[in-house]
């Protein structure tokens, strides 16, 4: 009996190990053949193409995963996958319509998947691949790079989850204004492939040994690349024109930084206790030393009550040490009267009589009002009312994961400011890098772009409260058809002493080679969605306009979902060559261009093939084949039963 029990135990252990081994969906079941990533940047607009080839090395069908981490502001413009002669397309549609179509197709037994927003930037697709067959995935996304601290920066995620036979990553930037050679930066492991006055390329081709140095699953890093363009003093900026569309990049140099009157409004309520108040203190101790001696400073602390350090702003040169000492002693406790604190801070700035100082308010809080006025809509209205035409800019630093970020974002957007989040568990000073340099270093104030509006079909925002050092303003639009010759453009603003005028022209006879129509569409969608936080904006109208643009230009935003459907036209062979269009333009022929931007006959119109820049996409593209997992479990269960009966 003892021997029988031991035999039963041994068989049970062996079977359990076999079950776990067969059920695991690790990369041991696949061979990673190829990962090619090509990013081409023209006029700050990056088009990145990812091509991944994976082979199922098992003797039966296997579920293969393709995943890729997207930049936060990226819009996917193409997604195609192929295996076993079947090709699948990502087609973007309005969310509700996509969900309805997905459910209908799934009930009818079609091969279909659905991509929906989940709140992160991870793109993931699961595809059932036949024994010994390859799967090819092609993903393309666009992103407009933002100039920040005198640099345009981009990163490419390198985390394939396996050792890949061949990896090649290239990033190429081309700028008509010229590349500032001293500004070029990259990851240490990348090398400069080519470099000229107007372009630069970096490359990374890791060996198998390089990949293994990261661990058994290969690379786990980001390829970082940054650069700046050549700027001319008092230059109206780069103005590009094509087919009526135009984009204006404005980032003049040679201007002195404006002086500031700055008031810090600090939340010391109970919810800011612990690490949050410590980070707030550290933040202030990092910002205050950066102020110029000629600047003015004020501090307001609040819990259930509001208390001002000084009734008016005072000289930084005279009171810097005293201000640092004051914020060092801040302690948390009590409720949160955010509404009255903001009003108090704005009124202190409005009493500042200096016309040469920009008025900046920095609110440090976790954004959870619990005393005084607690209705967030009324708090926003009160802030707009008290700011009026004073020129005060409300900027917000939000602390922790549980803050009311939407409230802070609305406060900033409606009052000429910016918002920045400080995460707990991380060094506050490092997270603040760049924020205090922005809010304390404005170059120009009350900037206005003057275009001949009578001949413009549409244009994005043309009035801005500030341009900060190291930043850039972007305007995009379209002129009415038939415009020829020179179109005058004037930019007016206030500098440190007096008003400044930048004059330029758009020469409609000189056509740009840049993909301006797509760039303009991308930027308009971003601007429209951001405008929803502004008071007086009709969200329904704005969202409808953004949706129509997204569907027209193949972009998925938070308003759309990506439905993955199988090509119902002519089947393709396994050796189908996917066009290489890392720069968005290298098609083998016109058929390739049509193929990637429009589905073949039998599919709905390819209104868009993209994903939400802030969406987690997790698609299971059903193949119609039975999953191999269920038979394995069933066989294992029967073996155990038979073994018990025999004993």
C-alpha positions as CSV (number, residue, x, y, z in Angstrom):
1,X,0.0,0.0,0.0
2,X,2.9,2.3,0.9
3,X,4.5,1.7,-2.5
4,X,1.2,2.3,-4.3
5,X,0.8,5.6,-2.4
6,X,4.4,6.7,-3.3
7,X,3.8,5.8,-6.9
8,X,0.5,7.8,-7.0
9,X,2.3,10.8,-5.4
10,X,5.2,10.6,-8.0
11,X,2.8,10.4,-10.9
12,X,0.8,13.3,-9.5
13,X,3.8,15.5,-9.2
14,X,5.0,14.7,-12.7
15,X,1.6,15.4,-14.2
16,X,1.3,18.7,-12.3
17,X,4.7,19.8,-13.6
18,X,3.6,18.9,-17.1
19,X,0.4,20.9,-16.8
20,X,2.2,24.0,-15.5
21,X,4.8,23.7,-18.2
22,X,2.2,23.4,-21.0
23,X,0.0,26.1,-19.6
24,X,2.7,28.7,-19.3
25,X,2.6,31.3,-22.1
26,X,6.2,32.3,-21.8
27,X,8.5,33.2,-24.7
28,X,10.1,29.8,-24.4
29,X,7.3,28.7,-26.8
30,X,8.3,31.2,-29.4
31,X,11.3,32.3,-31.3
32,X,11.8,36.1,-31.6
33,X,13.2,36.7,-35.1
34,X,13.2,40.4,-35.7
35,X,12.5,43.7,-34.1
36,X,13.0,46.8,-36.3
37,X,12.1,50.3,-35.0
38,X,12.5,53.3,-37.3
39,X,11.6,56.8,-36.1
40,X,11.8,59.7,-38.5
41,X,11.3,63.3,-37.2
42,X,10.5,66.1,-39.6
43,X,9.6,69.6,-38.2
44,X,9.3,68.1,-34.7
45,X,6.7,65.6,-36.0
46,X,7.9,62.0,-35.4
47,X,6.6,59.0,-37.3
48,X,7.7,55.7,-35.7
49,X,7.3,52.3,-37.3
50,X,7.7,49.1,-35.3
51,X,8.1,45.8,-37.1
52,X,8.2,42.6,-35.0
53,X,8.5,39.0,-36.3
54,X,7.9,36.0,-34.0
55,X,7.8,32.3,-34.8
56,X,5.8,29.7,-32.9
57,X,8.2,26.8,-32.4
58,X,5.6,24.5,-30.8
59,X,4.1,21.5,-32.5
60,X,0.6,23.0,-32.1
61,X,-1.0,26.4,-32.2
62,X,0.0,28.9,-29.6
63,X,-1.1,32.3,-28.5
64,X,1.7,34.9,-29.3
65,X,1.9,38.3,-27.7
66,X,3.1,41.6,-29.3
67,X,3.4,44.5,-26.9
68,X,4.9,47.9,-27.1
69,X,5.1,50.9,-24.7
70,X,3.9,54.1,-26.5
71,X,4.8,57.7,-25.7
72,X,2.1,59.4,-23.7
73,X,1.1,61.8,-26.5
74,X,1.4,59.3,-29.4
75,X,-1.4,58.5,-31.8
76,X,-1.2,55.1,-33.6
77,X,-1.8,55.6,-37.3
78,X,-1.4,52.0,-38.6
79,X,-1.6,48.5,-37.1
80,X,-1.4,45.4,-39.2
81,X,-0.6,41.8,-38.2
82,X,-0.2,38.7,-40.4
83,X,0.1,34.9,-39.8
84,X,-0.7,31.8,-41.8
85,X,-1.8,33.7,-44.8
86,X,-4.3,35.8,-42.8
87,X,-3.9,39.5,-42.4
88,X,-5.6,41.6,-39.7
89,X,-6.2,45.4,-39.7
90,X,-6.8,47.8,-37.0
91,X,-9.7,50.1,-37.9
92,X,-10.6,53.0,-35.5
93,X,-14.2,53.9,-34.9
94,X,-16.3,55.8,-32.4
95,X,-16.2,53.9,-29.1
96,X,-19.8,52.8,-28.9
97,X,-19.9,51.9,-32.6
98,X,-16.6,49.9,-32.2
99,X,-17.9,48.0,-29.2
100,X,-21.2,47.2,-31.0
101,X,-19.5,46.0,-34.2
102,X,-17.0,43.9,-32.2
103,X,-19.8,42.1,-30.3
104,X,-21.8,41.5,-33.5
105,X,-18.8,40.1,-35.4
106,X,-17.7,38.0,-32.4
107,X,-21.2,36.5,-32.2
108,X,-21.1,35.6,-35.8
109,X,-17.8,33.7,-35.3
110,X,-15.6,36.2,-37.2
111,X,-11.9,36.8,-36.3
112,X,-12.1,40.1,-34.5
113,X,-10.4,42.0,-31.6
114,X,-11.1,45.2,-29.8
115,X,-8.7,47.9,-28.4
116,X,-10.1,50.1,-25.7
117,X,-8.6,52.8,-23.4
118,X,-7.4,51.4,-20.0
119,X,-5.5,54.4,-18.7
120,X,-1.9,53.5,-19.6
121,X,0.2,53.6,-22.8
122,X,0.8,49.9,-23.2
123,X,-0.2,48.5,-26.6
124,X,-0.7,44.7,-26.4
125,X,-2.1,42.2,-29.0
126,X,-2.6,38.5,-28.5
127,X,-2.8,36.4,-31.7
128,X,-3.2,32.6,-32.1
129,X,-0.4,31.4,-34.4
130,X,-0.2,27.9,-36.0
131,X,2.5,25.4,-35.3
132,X,5.8,26.4,-36.8
133,X,4.4,29.6,-38.4
134,X,5.5,33.2,-38.2
135,X,3.6,36.2,-37.0
136,X,4.4,39.7,-38.3
137,X,3.2,42.8,-36.5
138,X,3.5,46.3,-37.9
139,X,2.7,49.3,-35.7
140,X,3.1,52.9,-36.6
141,X,2.5,56.0,-34.5
142,X,2.9,59.8,-34.7
143,X,3.9,62.3,-32.0
144,X,4.6,66.0,-32.1
145,X,7.7,66.7,-29.9
146,X,7.4,69.5,-27.5
147,X,10.3,71.9,-26.8
148,X,11.2,71.8,-23.1
149,X,14.2,73.2,-21.5
150,X,15.7,74.1,-24.9
151,X,15.4,70.5,-26.2
152,X,13.1,68.3,-28.3
153,X,13.2,64.8,-26.8
154,X,11.8,61.4,-27.7
155,X,12.3,57.9,-26.3
156,X,11.8,54.5,-27.9
157,X,10.8,51.6,-25.6
158,X,13.0,48.5,-25.9
159,X,11.4,45.7,-23.9
160,X,10.5,42.9,-26.3
161,X,10.3,40.3,-23.5
162,X,12.7,37.9,-25.2
163,X,16.1,37.5,-26.8
164,X,15.7,38.6,-30.4
165,X,17.8,37.3,-33.3
166,X,18.1,40.7,-34.9
167,X,17.3,44.2,-33.4
168,X,17.8,47.4,-35.2
169,X,16.6,50.8,-33.9
170,X,17.2,54.1,-35.7
171,X,16.0,57.6,-35.0
172,X,16.5,60.3,-37.6
173,X,15.8,64.0,-37.2
174,X,15.6,66.5,-40.1
175,X,15.0,70.2,-39.4
176,X,15.0,72.9,-42.1
177,X,16.2,75.5,-39.5
178,X,19.3,73.4,-38.9
179,X,20.3,71.1,-36.0
180,X,22.1,72.7,-33.1
181,X,25.0,70.3,-33.0
182,X,25.9,71.0,-29.3
183,X,22.3,70.1,-28.3
184,X,22.4,66.5,-29.5
185,X,22.0,64.0,-26.8
186,X,21.4,60.2,-26.8
187,X,21.6,57.1,-24.7
188,X,25.2,56.0,-24.1
189,X,24.6,52.6,-25.8
190,X,23.5,54.3,-29.1
191,X,25.8,55.5,-31.8
192,X,25.6,58.4,-34.2
193,X,25.1,57.0,-37.7
194,X,25.0,60.2,-39.8
195,X,25.3,63.9,-38.9
196,X,25.0,67.1,-41.0
197,X,23.9,70.7,-40.5
198,X,20.2,69.8,-41.0
199,X,19.9,66.2,-39.9
200,X,21.2,63.6,-37.4
201,X,20.7,59.9,-37.1
202,X,21.4,57.6,-34.2
203,X,21.4,53.8,-34.3
204,X,21.3,50.9,-31.9
205,X,21.9,47.3,-33.0
206,X,22.5,45.1,-29.9
207,X,24.0,41.7,-30.2
208,X,22.7,38.6,-28.5
209,X,25.2,39.1,-25.7
210,X,24.2,42.7,-25.3
211,X,20.6,41.6,-24.8
212,X,21.5,38.8,-22.3
213,X,23.3,41.4,-20.2
214,X,19.9,42.7,-19.2
215,X,18.6,39.3,-18.1
216,X,17.0,36.2,-19.5
217,X,14.2,38.1,-21.2
218,X,16.5,40.5,-23.1
219,X,16.4,44.2,-23.4
220,X,14.6,46.3,-20.7
221,X,15.5,49.9,-21.5
222,X,14.6,53.1,-23.4
223,X,16.6,54.6,-26.3
224,X,16.7,58.3,-25.5
225,X,17.3,61.0,-28.1
226,X,17.2,64.8,-27.9
227,X,18.2,67.8,-30.0
228,X,17.4,71.5,-30.6
229,X,17.2,73.6,-33.7
230,X,19.2,76.6,-34.7
231,X,17.5,79.8,-33.5
232,X,18.0,83.4,-34.6
233,X,17.5,86.3,-32.4
234,X,14.2,88.1,-32.7
235,X,13.2,85.6,-35.4
236,X,9.4,85.2,-36.1
237,X,10.1,81.4,-36.2
238,X,9.7,78.6,-38.7
239,X,6.6,78.8,-40.8
240,X,5.7,75.9,-43.1
241,X,3.1,75.9,-45.8
242,X,1.6,73.1,-48.0
243,X,-1.7,72.8,-49.8
244,X,-3.2,75.6,-47.8
245,X,-2.1,74.1,-44.4
246,X,0.4,75.9,-42.3
247,X,2.3,75.4,-39.0
248,X,4.1,78.1,-37.2
249,X,6.8,77.3,-34.6
250,X,7.8,80.3,-32.5
251,X,10.7,80.1,-30.1
252,X,12.9,83.3,-30.3
253,X,16.2,83.6,-28.5
254,X,18.3,86.6,-27.3
255,X,15.6,87.8,-25.0
256,X,16.2,88.6,-21.3
257,X,14.1,86.7,-18.8
258,X,11.2,88.7,-17.3
259,X,11.2,89.5,-13.6
260,X,8.5,87.8,-11.6
261,X,6.3,88.5,-8.6
262,X,5.6,85.0,-7.3
263,X,3.3,83.8,-4.5
264,X,3.4,80.3,-3.2
265,X,0.1,79.0,-1.9
266,X,0.8,76.0,0.3
267,X,-1.7,73.4,1.5
268,X,-0.9,72.4,5.1
269,X,-4.1,70.5,5.7
270,X,-4.3,67.0,7.3
271,X,-4.4,65.2,3.9
272,X,-1.0,66.7,3.1
273,X,0.5,65.0,6.2
274,X,3.5,62.8,6.1
275,X,5.5,62.5,2.9
276,X,3.4,65.1,1.0
277,X,4.2,68.0,3.3
278,X,7.8,66.9,3.4
279,X,7.9,67.0,-0.4
280,X,6.1,70.4,-0.4
281,X,8.8,71.8,1.8
282,X,11.6,70.3,-0.3
283,X,9.9,71.7,-3.4
284,X,9.9,75.2,-2.0
285,X,13.4,74.9,-0.8
286,X,14.5,74.0,-4.3
287,X,12.5,76.8,-6.1
288,X,13.2,79.8,-3.9
289,X,17.0,79.8,-4.4
290,X,16.4,79.9,-8.1
291,X,14.6,83.3,-8.0
292,X,16.5,86.4,-9.1
293,X,17.3,89.1,-6.5
294,X,15.1,91.5,-8.4
295,X,12.1,89.2,-8.1
296,X,9.3,89.6,-5.4
297,X,8.0,86.7,-3.3
298,X,5.0,86.0,-1.1
299,X,3.8,82.9,0.8
300,X,0.3,81.8,1.8
301,X,-0.4,78.7,3.9
302,X,-3.8,77.2,4.4
303,X,-5.7,74.5,6.1
304,X,-9.2,75.3,7.3
305,X,-8.0,78.9,7.6
306,X,-5.7,81.0,5.4
307,X,-2.6,82.8,6.7
308,X,-0.2,85.0,4.7
309,X,3.5,85.2,5.6
310,X,3.5,88.8,4.4
311,X,0.5,91.0,3.4
312,X,2.3,91.9,0.2
313,X,5.1,90.5,-2.0
314,X,8.5,91.4,-0.7
315,X,12.0,91.6,-2.2
316,X,13.7,88.3,-2.8
317,X,17.1,89.8,-2.2
318,X,16.1,91.0,1.3
319,X,13.8,88.1,2.4
320,X,15.1,85.0,0.6
321,X,16.7,83.5,3.8
322,X,13.6,84.3,5.9
323,X,11.3,82.8,3.3
324,X,13.3,79.5,3.2
325,X,13.2,79.4,7.0
326,X,9.4,80.0,7.0
327,X,8.7,77.1,4.6
328,X,11.0,74.8,6.5
329,X,8.7,75.0,9.5
330,X,5.5,74.2,7.7
331,X,3.5,71.4,9.3
332,X,0.3,69.7,8.2
333,X,-3.1,69.4,10.0
334,X,-6.7,70.5,9.7
335,X,-9.2,70.8,6.8
336,X,-8.6,72.3,3.3
337,X,-10.0,75.8,2.4
338,X,-8.5,75.8,-1.1
339,X,-10.9,78.4,-2.5
340,X,-10.1,81.2,-0.1
341,X,-6.4,80.4,-0.3
342,X,-6.3,80.9,-4.0
343,X,-8.3,84.1,-3.8
344,X,-5.9,85.5,-1.1
345,X,-2.8,84.6,-3.2
346,X,-4.2,86.3,-6.3
347,X,-5.2,89.5,-4.4
348,X,-1.6,89.7,-3.0
349,X,-0.3,89.6,-6.5
350,X,-2.8,92.1,-7.8
351,X,-1.6,94.6,-5.2
352,X,1.9,94.3,-6.6
353,X,2.3,97.7,-8.3
354,X,5.4,96.8,-10.4
355,X,4.5,96.8,-14.1
356,X,7.9,95.1,-15.0
357,X,7.1,91.9,-13.1
358,X,5.0,89.0,-14.3
359,X,2.5,87.8,-11.7
360,X,2.9,84.1,-11.0
361,X,1.0,82.0,-8.4
362,X,2.1,78.5,-7.5
363,X,-0.4,76.3,-5.7
364,X,1.1,73.3,-3.8
365,X,-1.7,70.9,-2.8
366,X,-3.3,67.5,-3.1
367,X,-6.4,69.2,-4.5
368,X,-9.0,68.0,-2.1
369,X,-11.1,71.0,-0.8
370,X,-13.0,70.2,2.5
371,X,-13.7,73.6,4.0
372,X,-15.2,76.9,2.8
373,X,-16.3,76.5,-0.8
374,X,-16.0,72.8,-1.7
375,X,-17.9,72.8,-5.0
376,X,-15.2,72.5,-7.7
377,X,-17.1,74.3,-10.4
378,X,-17.6,77.3,-8.1
379,X,-13.9,77.2,-7.1
380,X,-13.0,77.5,-10.8
381,X,-15.5,80.3,-11.4
382,X,-14.2,82.2,-8.3
383,X,-10.6,81.8,-9.5
384,X,-11.5,83.2,-13.0
385,X,-13.4,86.0,-11.5
386,X,-10.6,87.1,-9.1
387,X,-7.9,86.9,-11.7
388,X,-9.9,88.9,-14.2
389,X,-7.6,90.8,-16.5
390,X,-4.8,91.1,-14.0
391,X,-2.5,88.8,-15.9
392,X,-2.0,86.5,-12.9
393,X,-1.0,83.0,-13.9
394,X,-2.1,80.1,-11.6
395,X,0.3,77.1,-11.7
396,X,-0.4,74.0,-9.8
397,X,1.9,71.4,-8.1
398,X,-0.2,68.3,-7.2
399,X,1.1,65.8,-4.6
400,X,0.4,62.1,-4.3
401,X,-1.7,59.6,-6.2
402,X,-5.0,60.5,-4.6
403,X,-5.1,64.1,-5.5
404,X,-7.9,65.8,-7.5
405,X,-5.8,66.3,-10.6
406,X,-8.8,67.4,-12.7
407,X,-9.4,70.3,-10.4
408,X,-5.8,71.4,-10.6
409,X,-5.8,71.1,-14.3
410,X,-8.9,73.2,-14.7
411,X,-7.4,75.8,-12.3
412,X,-4.3,76.0,-14.4
413,X,-5.9,75.9,-17.9
414,X,-8.5,78.6,-17.0
415,X,-5.9,80.9,-15.5
416,X,-3.0,80.9,-17.9
417,X,-0.9,78.3,-16.0
418,X,0.5,74.8,-16.1
419,X,0.1,71.8,-13.8
420,X,2.7,69.3,-12.6
421,X,2.3,66.2,-10.5
422,X,4.7,65.2,-7.7
423,X,4.6,61.5,-7.0
424,X,5.1,60.1,-3.4
425,X,8.0,57.7,-2.9
426,X,10.3,59.7,-5.3
427,X,12.6,62.6,-4.8
428,X,10.6,65.8,-5.1
429,X,13.6,67.9,-6.2
430,X,14.3,65.6,-9.2
431,X,10.6,65.6,-10.2
432,X,10.6,69.4,-10.0
433,X,13.4,69.7,-12.5
434,X,12.2,72.1,-15.2
435,X,9.0,73.1,-13.5
436,X,10.5,76.0,-11.5
437,X,12.7,76.9,-14.4
438,X,9.5,77.4,-16.5
439,X,7.3,79.3,-14.0
440,X,10.2,81.5,-12.9
441,X,11.7,82.3,-16.3
442,X,9.1,83.8,-18.7
443,X,10.6,85.5,-21.8
444,X,7.5,87.1,-23.2
445,X,4.1,88.0,-21.9
446,X,0.7,88.6,-23.6
447,X,1.8,87.1,-26.9
448,X,-0.6,87.5,-29.8
449,X,-0.3,86.1,-33.3
450,X,-1.8,88.3,-36.0
451,X,-2.8,86.3,-39.2
452,X,-5.2,87.6,-41.9
453,X,-8.2,85.9,-40.3
454,X,-10.5,86.8,-43.2
455,X,-8.7,84.3,-45.5
456,X,-8.3,81.6,-42.8
457,X,-10.5,78.5,-42.8
458,X,-9.5,77.5,-39.2
459,X,-6.6,78.1,-36.8
460,X,-5.6,76.9,-33.4
461,X,-5.2,79.3,-30.4
462,X,-3.4,82.5,-31.3
463,X,-3.2,84.3,-27.9
464,X,-0.9,83.1,-25.1
465,X,-0.2,84.5,-21.6
466,X,3.5,83.6,-21.5
467,X,6.4,82.1,-23.4
468,X,8.9,80.5,-21.0
469,X,12.6,80.2,-21.5
470,X,13.4,77.0,-23.4
471,X,9.8,76.5,-24.7
472,X,8.0,76.9,-27.9
473,X,4.6,78.1,-29.1
474,X,2.9,76.1,-32.0
475,X,0.1,77.4,-34.1
476,X,-1.5,75.3,-36.9
477,X,-4.3,76.2,-39.4
478,X,-5.5,76.3,-42.9
479,X,-6.0,79.1,-45.4
480,X,-8.9,79.2,-47.7
481,X,-8.3,77.8,-51.2
482,X,-6.8,80.0,-53.9
483,X,-4.4,82.0,-51.7
484,X,-1.2,83.0,-53.5
485,X,1.8,85.2,-53.0
486,X,3.0,86.5,-49.6
487,X,0.8,86.4,-46.5
488,X,2.0,88.8,-43.7
489,X,2.3,87.6,-40.1
490,X,3.0,89.7,-37.0
491,X,3.7,88.5,-33.5
492,X,3.3,91.1,-30.7
493,X,4.3,90.6,-27.1
494,X,5.7,92.3,-24.0
495,X,9.3,91.9,-23.0
496,X,11.2,93.0,-20.0
497,X,11.1,96.7,-20.9
498,X,8.5,97.3,-23.6
499,X,6.4,95.6,-26.4
500,X,8.2,93.5,-29.0
501,X,7.0,92.9,-32.6
502,X,8.2,90.0,-34.7
503,X,7.3,90.3,-38.4
504,X,7.3,87.5,-41.0
505,X,5.5,86.2,-44.1
506,X,4.2,83.0,-45.5
507,X,5.3,82.4,-49.1
508,X,2.5,80.3,-50.6
509,X,4.6,79.8,-53.7
510,X,7.1,77.7,-51.7
511,X,5.6,74.4,-50.8
512,X,7.0,72.3,-48.0
513,X,7.7,68.6,-48.2
514,X,6.6,68.0,-44.7
515,X,3.4,66.0,-43.9
516,X,1.6,69.2,-42.8
517,X,-2.0,68.0,-43.2
518,X,-1.5,65.1,-40.8
519,X,0.5,67.3,-38.4
520,X,-2.2,69.9,-38.4
521,X,-4.9,67.3,-37.8
522,X,-2.9,65.8,-34.9
523,X,-2.4,69.2,-33.2
524,X,-6.0,70.2,-33.7
525,X,-7.3,67.1,-31.9
526,X,-4.9,67.7,-29.0
527,X,-6.0,71.3,-28.7
528,X,-9.7,70.5,-28.9
529,X,-9.5,67.8,-26.2
530,X,-7.5,70.0,-23.9
531,X,-10.0,72.9,-24.3
532,X,-12.7,70.8,-22.6
533,X,-11.4,71.9,-19.2
534,X,-12.0,75.6,-20.1
535,X,-15.0,77.3,-18.7
536,X,-17.6,78.2,-21.4
537,X,-16.6,75.4,-23.8
538,X,-19.3,73.1,-25.0
539,X,-17.8,69.7,-24.5
540,X,-20.2,68.0,-26.8
541,X,-19.4,70.2,-29.8
542,X,-15.7,70.0,-29.1
543,X,-15.7,66.2,-28.8
544,X,-17.7,65.8,-32.0
545,X,-15.2,68.0,-33.9
546,X,-12.3,66.1,-32.5
547,X,-14.0,62.8,-33.3
548,X,-14.6,63.8,-37.0
549,X,-11.0,64.8,-37.4
550,X,-9.7,61.6,-35.8
551,X,-11.8,59.4,-38.1
552,X,-10.8,61.4,-41.2
553,X,-7.1,61.3,-40.5
554,X,-6.6,57.9,-39.1
555,X,-6.1,58.8,-35.4
556,X,-7.6,57.1,-32.4
557,X,-8.1,59.3,-29.4
558,X,-9.9,58.7,-26.1
559,X,-13.1,59.1,-28.1
560,X,-12.5,56.1,-30.3
561,X,-11.6,52.4,-30.1
562,X,-9.6,50.2,-32.4
563,X,-11.4,47.2,-33.9
564,X,-9.1,44.5,-35.3
565,X,-10.6,42.6,-38.2
566,X,-9.4,40.0,-40.7
567,X,-8.8,40.8,-44.3
568,X,-11.7,39.3,-46.3
569,X,-10.1,40.0,-49.6
570,X,-7.4,38.0,-51.3
571,X,-5.3,36.0,-48.8
572,X,-1.6,36.7,-48.6
573,X,1.4,34.4,-48.4
574,X,3.7,34.1,-45.5
575,X,6.5,35.9,-47.3
576,X,4.5,39.0,-47.9
577,X,6.9,42.0,-47.8
578,X,5.6,44.8,-45.6
579,X,6.5,48.2,-46.9
580,X,9.3,50.0,-45.1
581,X,8.0,53.4,-44.3
582,X,10.0,54.4,-41.3
583,X,9.7,58.0,-42.5
584,X,6.1,57.6,-43.5
585,X,6.8,57.9,-47.2
586,X,8.9,55.0,-48.6
587,X,6.3,52.9,-50.3
588,X,7.3,50.4,-52.9
589,X,4.4,51.6,-55.1
590,X,1.0,53.2,-54.9
591,X,-0.6,49.8,-54.0
592,X,1.4,49.7,-50.8
593,X,0.2,53.2,-49.9
594,X,-3.4,52.2,-50.4
595,X,-2.9,48.9,-48.6
596,X,-1.8,50.3,-45.4
597,X,-4.2,53.2,-45.2
598,X,-7.3,51.5,-46.5
599,X,-8.6,48.0,-45.9
600,X,-9.2,45.7,-49.0
601,X,-12.7,45.0,-50.4
602,X,-15.1,43.5,-47.9
603,X,-14.0,45.6,-44.9
604,X,-15.6,48.9,-43.7
605,X,-13.8,52.1,-44.8
606,X,-10.5,52.6,-43.0
607,X,-11.5,55.7,-41.2
608,X,-8.6,55.4,-38.9
609,X,-6.1,52.9,-37.6
610,X,-4.7,54.3,-34.3
611,X,-4.9,54.1,-30.6
612,X,-5.4,56.5,-27.7
613,X,-2.2,58.2,-26.6
614,X,-3.2,57.5,-23.0
615,X,-4.9,54.1,-23.7
616,X,-4.0,50.5,-22.7
617,X,-4.7,48.3,-25.6
618,X,-5.2,44.6,-24.9
619,X,-6.6,42.8,-27.9
620,X,-7.2,39.1,-28.3
621,X,-7.5,38.5,-32.1
622,X,-9.6,35.3,-32.2
623,X,-8.6,33.0,-34.9
624,X,-11.6,30.6,-34.8
625,X,-9.3,27.7,-33.7
626,X,-9.8,25.9,-30.4
627,X,-7.4,26.8,-27.7
628,X,-4.8,24.1,-27.0
629,X,-5.0,24.7,-23.3
630,X,-8.4,23.0,-22.7
631,X,-7.5,19.6,-24.1
632,X,-4.3,19.5,-22.1
633,X,-6.2,20.2,-18.8
634,X,-8.9,17.6,-19.8
635,X,-6.3,14.9,-20.6
636,X,-4.4,15.6,-17.4
637,X,-7.5,15.3,-15.4
638,X,-8.5,12.0,-17.0
639,X,-5.0,10.5,-16.5
640,X,-5.3,11.3,-12.8
641,X,-8.7,9.7,-12.6
642,X,-7.5,6.5,-14.4
643,X,-4.4,6.3,-12.1
644,X,-6.6,6.5,-9.0
645,X,-9.0,3.8,-10.3
646,X,-6.1,1.5,-11.2
647,X,-4.8,1.9,-7.7
